[in-house]
Every structure is written in C-alpha cells, then in structure tokens.
Amino acid sequence: MRTFLLAALAFASCSLLAAEQTWTGQISDSACNRKHESGAENVPTPPERECTLDCVRGGSKFVLVAADKVYQIANQDNVDLSTHAGHAVKITGELKGNAITVSKIEMP
C-alpha cells in the first residue's frame, strides 16, 4: 500500500509540474476577440485597452488572443488582467480544455 501511495504522489507531482505552460498574445475580451470596433456608424474605434475594459465592464470576459487561437481565462478575478488589458503579454498558467487558469502575467 505504501508503494502505491508513493507512486501516486510522484505521478501527481509530475502532472502538476508538467501542466503549467506559457503563451504570448494579447489580453482582449470575449465580445471583440481579435477585432475591436466601436459598433456604431461614424464612431471611431477606441484604443484596444479602453475597448477591452469597456466590454468587460459591460459583461464580456477577458480572453487571451494568441496566434490563431482565442483562449478563455478561467480566473477572471486575477487583478493583472485589468492592468494588462489590451497589452501584448506573456501568460503562464494551466490549460484545461480551452481555458487558462493564469498564474502569472508579464510584458514580453
């Protein structure tokens, strides 16, 4: 039994370490994803940061746009998301399905 527990613990530890990854992309919002637009005729598109924060205040969720993929952000309460809204960033975290649980956000 003890050998089984040690093996299970070792496997779990390796799984946790291997699960963390890093992505480079832009913090955006689920309404705009890759393309920010004003949504109104003859109204200029706001800067990406301002648009992202406005859309999140309106109910959208933060996302990471990386290359050709849009990743959901699982932990929307991460304060660094608002700090880096609209910025190009490097995100470290764990991917489950299509959602990243962010552990660190930094400027590249």
CYANA upper distance limits for C-alpha pairs under 8 A (distance plus 0.5 A):
  1 MET  CA      5 LEU  CA      6.87
  2 ARG  CA      6 LEU  CA      6.73
  3 THR  CA      7 ALA  CA      6.60
  4 PHE  CA      8 ALA  CA      6.57
  5 LEU  CA      9 LEU  CA      6.55
  6 LEU  CA     10 ALA  CA      6.60
  7 ALA  CA     11 PHE  CA      6.63
  8 ALA  CA     12 ALA  CA      6.61
  9 LEU  CA     13 SER  CA      6.61
 10 ALA  CA     14 CYS  CA      6.75
 11 PHE  CA     15 SER  CA      6.62
 12 ALA  CA     16 LEU  CA      6.70
 13 SER  CA     17 LEU  CA      6.83
 14 CYS  CA     18 ALA  CA      6.52
 15 SER  CA     19 ALA  CA      6.56
 16 LEU  CA     20 GLU  CA      7.76
 19 ALA  CA     94 GLU  CA      6.08
 19 ALA  CA     95 LEU  CA      7.69
 20 GLU  CA     92 THR  CA      7.27
 20 GLU  CA     93 GLY  CA      5.58
 20 GLU  CA     94 GLU  CA      5.12
 20 GLU  CA     95 LEU  CA      7.92
 21 GLN  CA     92 THR  CA      6.10
 21 GLN  CA     93 GLY  CA      6.05
 21 GLN  CA     94 GLU  CA      6.56
 21 GLN  CA     95 LEU  CA      7.94
 22 THR  CA     90 LYS  CA      7.24
 22 THR  CA     91 ILE  CA      5.98
 22 THR  CA     92 THR  CA      4.83
 22 THR  CA     93 GLY  CA      7.00
 23 TRP  CA     66 ALA  CA      7.46
 23 TRP  CA     90 LYS  CA      6.15
 23 TRP  CA     91 ILE  CA      5.76
 23 TRP  CA     92 THR  CA      7.04
 24 THR  CA     66 ALA  CA      6.50
 24 THR  CA     88 ALA  CA      7.84
 24 THR  CA     89 VAL  CA      6.24
 24 THR  CA     90 LYS  CA      4.90
 24 THR  CA     91 ILE  CA      6.80
 24 THR  CA    108 PRO  CA      8.25
 25 GLY  CA     64 LEU  CA      6.71
 25 GLY  CA     65 VAL  CA      5.83
 25 GLY  CA     66 ALA  CA      4.65
 25 GLY  CA     67 ALA  CA      7.38
 25 GLY  CA     88 ALA  CA      5.99
 25 GLY  CA     89 VAL  CA      6.11
 25 GLY  CA     90 LYS  CA      7.06
 25 GLY  CA     91 ILE  CA      8.46
 26 GLN  CA     64 LEU  CA      6.08
 26 GLN  CA     65 VAL  CA      5.69
 26 GLN  CA     66 ALA  CA      7.06
 26 GLN  CA     85 ALA  CA      8.40
 26 GLN  CA     86 GLY  CA      6.69
 26 GLN  CA     87 HIS  CA      6.00
 26 GLN  CA     88 ALA  CA      4.84
 26 GLN  CA     89 VAL  CA      6.29
 27 ILE  CA     62 PHE  CA      7.23
 27 ILE  CA     63 VAL  CA      6.35
 27 ILE  CA     64 LEU  CA      5.31
 27 ILE  CA     65 VAL  CA      6.97
 27 ILE  CA     81 LEU  CA      7.67
 27 ILE  CA     84 HIS  CA      7.20
 27 ILE  CA     85 ALA  CA      5.66
 27 ILE  CA     86 GLY  CA      5.65
 27 ILE  CA     87 HIS  CA      6.40
 27 ILE  CA     88 ALA  CA      7.28
 27 ILE  CA     89 VAL  CA      7.65
 28 SER  CA     32 CYS  CA      7.64
 28 SER  CA     33 ASN  CA      6.31
 28 SER  CA     34 ARG  CA      7.83
 28 SER  CA     48 GLU  CA      8.23
 28 SER  CA     49 ARG  CA      8.44
 28 SER  CA     52 THR  CA      6.02
 28 SER  CA     62 PHE  CA      6.28
 28 SER  CA     63 VAL  CA      5.76
 28 SER  CA     64 LEU  CA      6.52
 28 SER  CA     65 VAL  CA      7.17
 28 SER  CA     85 ALA  CA      6.79
 28 SER  CA     86 GLY  CA      6.13
 29 ASP  CA     33 ASN  CA      5.96
 29 ASP  CA     52 THR  CA      5.90
 29 ASP  CA     53 LEU  CA      8.47
 29 ASP  CA     55 CYS  CA      7.12
 29 ASP  CA     56 VAL  CA      7.01
 29 ASP  CA     60 SER  CA      6.55
 29 ASP  CA     61 LYS  CA      5.92
 29 ASP  CA     62 PHE  CA      4.94
 29 ASP  CA     63 VAL  CA      5.69
 29 ASP  CA     64 LEU  CA      8.40
 30 SER  CA     60 SER  CA      5.95
 30 SER  CA     61 LYS  CA      5.74
 30 SER  CA     62 PHE  CA      6.67
 30 SER  CA     63 VAL  CA      6.47
 30 SER  CA     72 GLN  CA      8.44
 31 ALA  CA     55 CYS  CA      7.34
 31 ALA  CA     60 SER  CA      6.38
 31 ALA  CA     61 LYS  CA      8.28
 32 CYS  CA     36 HIS  CA      5.72
 32 CYS  CA     37 GLU  CA      7.91
 32 CYS  CA     52 THR  CA      8.25
 33 ASN  CA     63 VAL  CA      7.67
 33 ASN  CA     65 VAL  CA      7.24
 33 ASN  CA     70 VAL  CA      7.47
 34 ARG  CA     65 VAL  CA      7.06
 36 HIS  CA     45 THR  CA      7.36
 36 HIS  CA     46 PRO  CA      8.31
 36 HIS  CA     48 GLU  CA      6.98
 36 HIS  CA     51 CYS  CA      7.26
 37 GLU  CA     44 PRO  CA      8.37
 37 GLU  CA     45 THR  CA      5.47
 37 GLU  CA     46 PRO  CA      7.87
 38 SER  CA     43 VAL  CA      6.65
 38 SER  CA     44 PRO  CA      6.65
 38 SER  CA     45 THR  CA      4.98
 38 SER  CA     46 PRO  CA      7.08
 39 GLY  CA     43 VAL  CA      8.30
 45 THR  CA     51 CYS  CA      8.46
 46 PRO  CA     50 GLU  CA      6.72
 46 PRO  CA     51 CYS  CA      6.17
 47 PRO  CA     51 CYS  CA      6.58
 48 GLU  CA     52 THR  CA      6.48
 48 GLU  CA     85 ALA  CA      8.36
 48 GLU  CA     86 GLY  CA      5.47
 49 ARG  CA     53 LEU  CA      6.75
 49 ARG  CA     84 HIS  CA      8.47
 49 ARG  CA     85 ALA  CA      5.68
 49 ARG  CA     86 GLY  CA      4.45
 49 ARG  CA     87 HIS  CA      7.48
 50 GLU  CA     54 ASP  CA      6.54
 50 GLU  CA     86 GLY  CA      8.10
 51 CYS  CA     55 CYS  CA      6.56
 52 THR  CA     56 VAL  CA      6.68
 52 THR  CA     62 PHE  CA      8.32
 52 THR  CA     85 ALA  CA      6.69
 52 THR  CA     86 GLY  CA      6.75
 53 LEU  CA     57 ARG  CA      6.62
 53 LEU  CA     82 SER  CA      7.58
 53 LEU  CA     85 ALA  CA      7.14
 54 ASP  CA     58 GLY  CA      6.71
 55 CYS  CA     59 GLY  CA      6.95
 55 CYS  CA     60 SER  CA      5.94
 55 CYS  CA     61 LYS  CA      8.45
 56 VAL  CA     60 SER  CA      4.90
 56 VAL  CA     61 LYS  CA      6.09
 56 VAL  CA     62 PHE  CA      7.26
 61 LYS  CA     72 GLN  CA      8.37
 61 LYS  CA     73 ILE  CA      8.20
 61 LYS  CA     76 GLN  CA      7.64
 62 PHE  CA     72 GLN  CA      7.55
 62 PHE  CA     73 ILE  CA      6.67
 62 PHE  CA     76 GLN  CA      7.17
 62 PHE  CA     81 LEU  CA      7.66
 63 VAL  CA     70 VAL  CA      7.10
 63 VAL  CA     71 TYR  CA      6.11
 63 VAL  CA     72 GLN  CA      5.29
 63 VAL  CA     73 ILE  CA      5.93
 64 LEU  CA     70 VAL  CA      6.21
 64 LEU  CA     71 TYR  CA      5.58
 64 LEU  CA     72 GLN  CA      7.07
 64 LEU  CA     73 ILE  CA      7.60
 65 VAL  CA     69 LYS  CA      6.48
 65 VAL  CA     70 VAL  CA      5.04
 65 VAL  CA     71 TYR  CA      6.90
 66 ALA  CA     70 VAL  CA      6.77
 66 ALA  CA     71 TYR  CA      8.13
 71 TYR  CA     98 ASN  CA      6.13
 71 TYR  CA     99 ALA  CA      6.17
 71 TYR  CA    100 ILE  CA      7.23
 72 GLN  CA     98 ASN  CA      6.62
 72 GLN  CA     99 ALA  CA      4.95
 72 GLN  CA    100 ILE  CA      6.75
 73 ILE  CA     99 ALA  CA      5.80
 73 ILE  CA    100 ILE  CA      5.50
 73 ILE  CA    101 THR  CA      6.63
 73 ILE  CA    102 VAL  CA      7.59
 74 ALA  CA     99 ALA  CA      6.03
 74 ALA  CA    100 ILE  CA      6.10
 74 ALA  CA    101 THR  CA      5.45
 74 ALA  CA    102 VAL  CA      7.93
 75 ASN  CA    100 ILE  CA      8.39
 75 ASN  CA    101 THR  CA      6.14
 75 ASN  CA    102 VAL  CA      7.11
 76 GLN  CA     81 LEU  CA      8.01
 77 ASP  CA     81 LEU  CA      8.43
 78 ASN  CA     82 SER  CA      8.47
 78 ASN  CA    102 VAL  CA      8.08
 79 VAL  CA     83 THR  CA      7.17
 80 ASP  CA     84 HIS  CA      6.51
 80 ASP  CA    105 ILE  CA      7.05
 81 LEU  CA     85 ALA  CA      6.29
 81 LEU  CA    105 ILE  CA      8.34
 84 HIS  CA     88 ALA  CA      8.40
 84 HIS  CA     89 VAL  CA      7.98
 87 HIS  CA    107 MET  CA      8.33
 88 ALA  CA    107 MET  CA      7.11
 88 ALA  CA    108 PRO  CA      7.72
 89 VAL  CA    105 ILE  CA      7.08
 89 VAL  CA    106 GLU  CA      6.10
 89 VAL  CA    107 MET  CA      5.12
 89 VAL  CA    108 PRO  CA      6.12
 90 LYS  CA    105 ILE  CA      6.33
 90 LYS  CA    106 GLU  CA      5.81
 90 LYS  CA    107 MET  CA      6.47
 90 LYS  CA    108 PRO  CA      6.14
 91 ILE  CA    102 VAL  CA      7.23
 91 ILE  CA    103 SER  CA      8.18
 91 ILE  CA    104 LYS  CA      6.28
 91 ILE  CA    105 ILE  CA      5.12
 91 ILE  CA    106 GLU  CA      7.08
 92 THR  CA    102 VAL  CA      6.49
 92 THR  CA    103 SER  CA      6.21
 92 THR  CA    104 LYS  CA      5.56
 92 THR  CA    105 ILE  CA      6.95
 93 GLY  CA    100 ILE  CA      6.60
 93 GLY  CA    101 THR  CA      5.88
 93 GLY  CA    102 VAL  CA      4.86
 93 GLY  CA    103 SER  CA      5.39
 93 GLY  CA    104 LYS  CA      7.23
 94 GLU  CA    100 ILE  CA      5.94
 94 GLU  CA    101 THR  CA      5.73
 94 GLU  CA    102 VAL  CA      7.23
 94 GLU  CA    103 SER  CA      8.34
 95 LEU  CA     99 ALA  CA      6.19
 95 LEU  CA    100 ILE  CA      4.97
 95 LEU  CA    101 THR  CA      6.98
 96 LYS  CA    100 ILE  CA      6.90
 96 LYS  CA    101 THR  CA      8.37
